[in-house]
Amino acid sequence: MSFRVVLALWLAVLGVAASPLAGQTLQRDSVSGDFILEFTDIDGVHHRMVVEPRDKISPRMAVAIESSGAGYVYRYALTNEIGPRTQQPIGVVLLPCPGGDPSLSVEPAPGWNASASRTARQPECEFSFRTAWLEPGQSVGDFIVRSAWLPAPASAWVFGRAKIASLPVSFEIVPDTVVEILENIQGSYFNSIGGREVHTLVPARSPATLDNPSSGLSVIRSDLDRACGELGWITNAGVCRSLEAKLEAAERSLERGNTNSARGQLGAFLQELEAQHGPQPGKHVSDNAYWLLKINVEYVLNRL
């Protein structure tokens, strides 16, 4: 499949002029999964490079969230599942993290490093291997993020170990756009075309967002819509309708000033969420949906 359009859009985001694209093509081999990059150097010589991306992995992330003092502990577990596309060990995990939370801290899993950056354009929590690549079929737990912020859906980016591409000519005569393309394929960046996106939960919601219970329930209803829709975290339409009805009833109770009824309706919401959560047959609420809705609803409930 051709990536010319993706390449053009990506370069436009970087503010690179369209003209350097002349003589440059980027395609992905459907068999190997590698990128084929062709370009003309500054001296007018044409080159063809095979570039291995860092997405030949099958990452699965799980998260559990617990209250701890004035904040929350997010515990992530990561598996590199065995599958037809799994050819690399995993070595880097990027999570978007709240730049506005001074209490933010991270702790690595055994054999890994952890760091939190608040200065980048996209504040990030990075976990990277130290002594233990995550080979196909292996799992590792206890990547920990501590934050005062509430959970919200977000995308983590996960990267495998790839052979570093070597430039066929001197760096000085390689167009800047080609260098940027290589970095985007083999670097560790959010929205990289060379990594794997994984939907998860991160501390991305300031508690102030839910301090007003009425507006807070509106935010939670949007979470429920996403969990039942694009994210696919709740797999039964009847369960979605039932949970939505309880949230709407609580909203109407608050509009009438009846906080006792709202408490009861949110309590019923949490009871159904609990009953529908789990890996057993007939359960329809995933871990991500469970923690997203439970933590946020409990926060609102504690303010009624």
Salt bridges, closest charged atoms under 4 A:
ASP34 OD1 - LYS56 NZ 2.65
GLU38 OE1 - HIS46 NE2 2.89
ASP41 OD2 - HIS47 NE2 2.77
GLU52 OE2 - LYS56 NZ 3.91
ASP55 OD1 - ARG28 NH2 2.68
ASP55 OD2 - ARG85 NH2 3.90
GLU66 OE1 - ARG75 NE 3.40
GLU81 OE2 - ARG60 NE 2.55
GLU107 OE2 - ARG146 NE 2.64
ASP142 OD1 - ARG75 NH1 3.48
ASP211 OD1 - ARG303 NE 3.51
ASP223 OD2 - ARG205 NH1 2.69
GLU230 OE1 - ARG226 NH2 3.26
GLU248 OE2 - ARG221 NH1 3.66
GLU251 OE1 - ARG221 NE 2.74
GLU272 OE1 - LYS246 NZ 2.85
ASP287 OD1 - HIS277 NE2 2.65
GLU298 OE2 - LYS294 NZ 2.79
